[in-house]
Amino acid sequence: MADARTQQIGQQLESWVSPAFKPLAYAMILLRGQGYPCVFWGDLYGCGGDNPQQAVSSLSTIIKARNLFSYGETRDYWDHSNCVGWVRLGDNTHDGCAVVLSNGDEGCVLPLLHSKSLPINIA
């Protein structure tokens, strides 16, 4: 989970997570094969109250990508300190996906696994 009710601004365990980092964190949480993903309700729908917070704008798209493409073996590509990537190979009934996350100007190169692979906009 990238954030929680008890970590919100004004709460007992307040710890601020940058809004720019949350989509990257949720991509790691939701699109990898390991672990048990969890989404904070306030990140999906926003929070009101004394310290309102906006929803993470791309979170519903990342959840949709998980449901459609996050299946099968994971192959990691960690080639740069500011860029990580992995490929989910899919399974017998689901397509896989390639995920590239970067917080810098340089990128990483993922191999083209299938010559028929095309980028798909799921937004």
N, C-alpha and C positions, 0 to 999 in steps of 0.2 A: 504494500500500500504506500502510495506517495505522500499521503497526508491522512489525518484522522481528526475526529471531533475534539479530542483532548489536546491536539497540537495546534488548533486554530489560534489566531491572534486573539488575545484576551482570555485564553483558557489557562488552566493550571500548568500544563506541560507545553506551553507555547514554543513552537519552533517553526520558523518561517521557511517555506520551500518556495524558491523562485518560480513564478508562473511560466517562465521560459523553460525550466527544467522538467516540469511535470509531464508534458507529452513524451519526453525522452524516457522518463522513469516508467510511465505507464506502458510504453512500447516494450521496454525490457520485461516488465511484470506480466503483460498479457500475451506477448507474441513468442516467448521462448517456451520450450517444452518442459522445463523443470519447474517444480514448485506448485503452489496453490494460489492462483491469482485472486486478488481482492481489490475492489474499487470503492473509494470513499464516496458516499452518497453526495456530499457537498461538492466534490470535484465533478461529478456528473451533472448535477442539477443546480449548483450554486447554493449559497447559504445566506440567510438574512441575519437579523439580529443587530447587536451593537457594532459588530465588525463584519459587515457583509463581504462575501467573496464571490467572484464570478466563477462560473463553471469553466472547466478546462475545455477550450473550444474544439479540440480535435478528439476528445476522449470517446465520443460515440462512434466516430469513424474507426478508431483503434479497436474498440469492442467488436464492431462489425467485421473488421479484418480478421480478428481472432476467430470469430464464428465461421467465416468463409475459408480461410487459408492457413490457419495455424495448426497444421497436422503433420505428423511424421517425424522422421529423424531430423536433428538439428546439426548443422555444420557451421562452425564458428570461423569468422575472419576478423581477427583482432590485429590489425597491422599498423596502427598509428595511435598515439596517445589521445587524439581528439576525434577518433573515428572507430566505430565498431560496426560489425555487420554479422549477419547469420542468414542461413538459408534453411527453411523448413521444407523438406522434400515432398510433403504430401503423403497420402496413403491411397488405398484402393478406391476410395469413394470421394476424396477431397483433393483439390489442388494444393500446392504448397505456396510459399512466398519467399521473397528476398527482402530483408530489412537492413537498412543502412541508417545509422544514427551518427550525427556529427555535431560538435559544438565549436568547430574551428573552420578555417578557410580551406584546408586540404581535405581531400576525400579518400575513400578506399575503393579498391576495385574488386568486384565480385565476379566470379566466372559466369559466363552464360551457360546455364545447364541444359537448356533445350533451345534449339534454333527457332522453335515456334513460340517461345516465350515473349510476351508483350506486356508492357506496363498496363495496369488496370487502375482507373480512378474509381475508388469505391465511395467517395464523399457524397 
